[in-house]
């Protein structure tokens, strides 16, 4: 069997509401035949003590070194403080965005939908397929 590609994935998240982040992170960890490196800002980074400028630089560096960005497609995403910056950084570095709509929501974020390469359902196989597709298409 050939070696599996390792995907560098930045998962956009808000630490005060990180249940979606944790669930998707766990789904990717448990995915069969899928290798990935988590490029997200670690939860133990004390963002309260760092400047906005440093956080923006950290986000930019991590996204620029990612193969794909996962954003949660929920209405509150459009109101998150950093979402626009993350979307713009991904666009600048031509990093595709995969929008994942949490299972408990019917409506999503127009902002995320407009910028996403594709949508993924709240299932491991759907998210993995979307990541592979986004990365493959962006490489062509």
N, C-alpha and C positions, 0 to 999 in steps of 0.2 A: 504494500500500500504506500503510495507517495506521501511525503510529509504534508501536513496540513498547514495552510497559510495562517499566519498569526495576524489578526485584525486589531488595529489600534483604534479603540473606541472611546470617545468622549461622551459621557452621559450628562446632559444638562440637568441640573437639579437645584433645588432650594433646600438648604439644610433644615429649615424649620418645618418642612413638609417633605421629608425624604423617603416616605414609605414606597412611592413609585420607583424611585431610584434603587432602593434596596431590593425590591422585587425583581426588577429587570436585571440588576447585577447578578442576583442569585439565579435567574433563569439562564443567563449567559454562562455562568460558572458551571451549571449542570447540563448544558447543551452537549449532546453527543457529536463527535466529529467536528468540533468547532473550537478553535484556539483564539484567545483574545487577550489583549493587554488593556487594562483599565487606565485611560488617560485622564479621567475625571479629577477634579480638585478633591483631595482626600478630606474626609469628614473631620479628621483630627487637626487640620490646618486652622489655626485660630484667626478666622477672617475678621473678627471684631477688632483685632489688634493690628491689622495691616491696612495700609492706605488703599483707597479705590484705585489709584494708579498702579500699585503693585499687583492688586488682584486682577486688574484688566490685563496687565502684562503676563501674569501667570496663565490666565484663560487663553490669551492669544497664543502663547507658546505651546500650550497643551493641544489646542485645536489645530494649530498649524502642523503639529506632529502626529495628527490623527488621520486615519483612513475614512472615518465616518463620525458624524455627530448624531446622537439620539436625543430627540426632544419630545417631551410629553405633550400630546395634543389635548389640552384641556383649557377651558375658558380663562382660567387664572394665568395661564402662561403669558398672555398678551399684557398682563399687568405687572409681571415680574420685573424687577429693577434691571436685571442684567440680560434679559432675553434678547433685546435688540442688539446689544453689543456682541453676544454670542452668534447671533444670526449673521451680523455683518462680518465678523471675523471668519466664519465658515465660508461665506461668499467670497471674501477677499482671497482666501487660500484655496478656493475651489474644492472645499471639503463637502461632500454630499451630506444632506440632512435626512434622516429617517424619522418620520413622525410616528409615535406610538400612542394610540388612544387607550387610556386606562379602561379596563373592563367595566367600571362602574359609571361611565359617563356616556351620554348620548350626543352631546354637542362638544365641539372642539374649539380650537383657537384659529381664527381666520389668518392671523399673522403666521403661525406655524404652518398651516396648510398651504399658504401661498409660496412659502420658501422651501418646502420639503421636496426632496427628490421623489419620495414615495411614502406611502402609509403602511404601517404594519399593525396587525391585530395584536391583542394582548395574549399572545401565545409564543412560546419559545421558538417553534418552527417558523412562524411568520416573521419574527424579528430577525432570526438568523438568515432566512432567505432574503429579506429586505437589505440587510447589511451586505451580503454577498453580491446582490444585484447592484446596489448603489456603488460599491467599490469597483466592480467589474466595468460598469458603464462609465464611471469617471476616469478609468484608466485608458479607455479607448479613444 
